[in-house]
């Protein structure tokens, strides 16, 4: 094991910090174009996503959830099962008219040898 004096440790630390600062300045010159390219691609992707018919609901404002679970019943197992009895917390079947069809370049293929599996292919 090499023993370094406090002065040598301080010199080593200062050298590492100076090298790191120097490399940080060089990094932007060498690789700054990557950052600009990624930001440009992100901007294009966001614009395309906002125009997309399939992602329209993703960008819609979320509705406020006004459901309330109070009052909690006073029982020995008041945590389990009582919320499901409230109508506003029960699962609803989604409106079939809101479901969108697959894009024309996708089709659903159900293989004959395996009736329980479906594959989505393009």
C-alpha positions as CSV (number, residue, x, y, z in Angstrom):
1,X,0.0,0.0,0.0
2,X,1.3,3.4,-1.0
3,X,1.2,6.1,1.7
4,X,0.5,9.6,0.5
5,X,1.2,12.6,2.6
6,X,-1.6,15.1,3.0
7,X,0.2,17.5,0.6
8,X,0.4,14.7,-2.0
9,X,-3.3,13.9,-1.5
10,X,-4.2,17.5,-1.9
11,X,-2.1,17.8,-5.1
12,X,-3.7,14.7,-6.5
13,X,-7.2,16.0,-5.8
14,X,-6.5,19.4,-7.3
15,X,-5.1,17.7,-10.5
16,X,-8.2,15.5,-10.9
17,X,-10.5,18.5,-10.4
18,X,-8.5,20.6,-13.0
19,X,-8.6,17.7,-15.5
20,X,-12.4,17.3,-15.0
21,X,-13.0,21.0,-15.5
22,X,-10.9,20.9,-18.7
23,X,-12.7,17.9,-20.1
24,X,-16.1,19.4,-19.3
25,X,-15.1,22.4,-21.5
26,X,-13.9,20.1,-24.3
27,X,-17.0,17.9,-24.1
28,X,-19.4,20.5,-25.3
29,X,-17.2,21.3,-28.3
30,X,-16.9,17.6,-29.3
31,X,-20.3,16.2,-28.4
32,X,-22.6,19.3,-28.2
33,X,-24.1,18.4,-31.6
34,X,-25.5,15.2,-30.2
35,X,-27.5,17.2,-27.6
36,X,-28.9,19.5,-30.3
37,X,-29.8,16.5,-32.5
38,X,-31.6,14.8,-29.7
39,X,-33.5,17.9,-28.8
40,X,-34.5,18.4,-32.4
41,X,-35.7,14.8,-32.6
42,X,-37.7,15.2,-29.4
43,X,-39.4,18.3,-30.7
44,X,-40.4,16.6,-34.0
45,X,-41.7,13.5,-32.0
46,X,-43.8,15.7,-29.7
47,X,-45.3,17.5,-32.7
48,X,-46.1,14.2,-34.5
49,X,-47.5,12.8,-31.3
50,X,-49.9,15.7,-30.8
51,X,-51.2,15.3,-34.3
52,X,-51.7,11.5,-33.9
53,X,-55.2,10.2,-33.8
54,X,-54.2,7.3,-31.6
55,X,-52.5,9.4,-29.0
56,X,-55.2,12.0,-28.8
57,X,-56.5,10.8,-25.4
58,X,-53.0,10.8,-23.9
59,X,-52.8,14.6,-24.4
60,X,-56.3,15.3,-23.1
61,X,-56.6,16.9,-19.7
62,X,-57.3,14.4,-16.9
63,X,-60.7,14.5,-15.2
64,X,-60.7,15.3,-11.5
65,X,-61.6,12.2,-9.4
66,X,-64.3,13.3,-6.9
67,X,-65.0,9.9,-5.4
68,X,-64.8,9.6,-1.6
69,X,-64.3,6.5,0.4
70,X,-65.4,8.0,3.7
71,X,-66.8,7.0,6.1
72,X,-64.8,3.9,6.7
73,X,-67.0,1.3,8.4
74,X,-66.2,0.4,12.0
75,X,-65.6,-3.4,11.8
76,X,-62.8,-5.8,12.4
77,X,-61.9,-6.0,8.7
78,X,-62.8,-2.5,7.6
79,X,-60.0,-2.4,5.1
80,X,-61.1,-5.3,2.8
81,X,-64.0,-5.5,0.4
82,X,-66.3,-2.7,1.4
83,X,-65.1,-0.2,-1.3
84,X,-66.2,-2.6,-4.0
85,X,-69.8,-2.4,-2.8
86,X,-69.9,1.3,-3.6
87,X,-71.2,1.9,-7.2
88,X,-68.7,4.6,-8.1
89,X,-65.8,2.3,-7.4
90,X,-67.0,-0.7,-9.4
91,X,-65.4,-1.5,-12.8
92,X,-67.4,-0.3,-15.8
93,X,-67.3,-1.9,-19.2
94,X,-65.6,0.6,-21.5
95,X,-67.7,2.3,-24.2
96,X,-67.0,0.3,-27.4
97,X,-67.5,3.3,-29.6
98,X,-64.4,5.0,-28.1
99,X,-62.1,2.1,-29.1
100,X,-60.1,2.8,-32.2
101,X,-59.4,0.4,-34.9
102,X,-55.9,-0.8,-35.6
103,X,-53.9,1.1,-38.2
104,X,-54.2,-0.3,-41.8
105,X,-50.7,-1.7,-41.7
106,X,-51.5,-3.9,-38.6
107,X,-53.6,-7.0,-38.6
108,X,-54.6,-9.5,-35.9
109,X,-53.5,-13.0,-36.7
110,X,-54.8,-16.0,-34.7
111,X,-52.7,-19.2,-35.5
112,X,-54.7,-22.4,-36.1
113,X,-52.5,-24.6,-33.9
114,X,-52.8,-22.3,-30.8
115,X,-56.3,-20.9,-30.3
116,X,-55.4,-19.1,-27.1
117,X,-52.6,-16.9,-28.5
118,X,-52.9,-13.8,-30.7
119,X,-50.1,-12.0,-32.3
120,X,-50.0,-8.4,-33.5
121,X,-47.9,-8.2,-36.7
122,X,-47.1,-5.4,-39.0
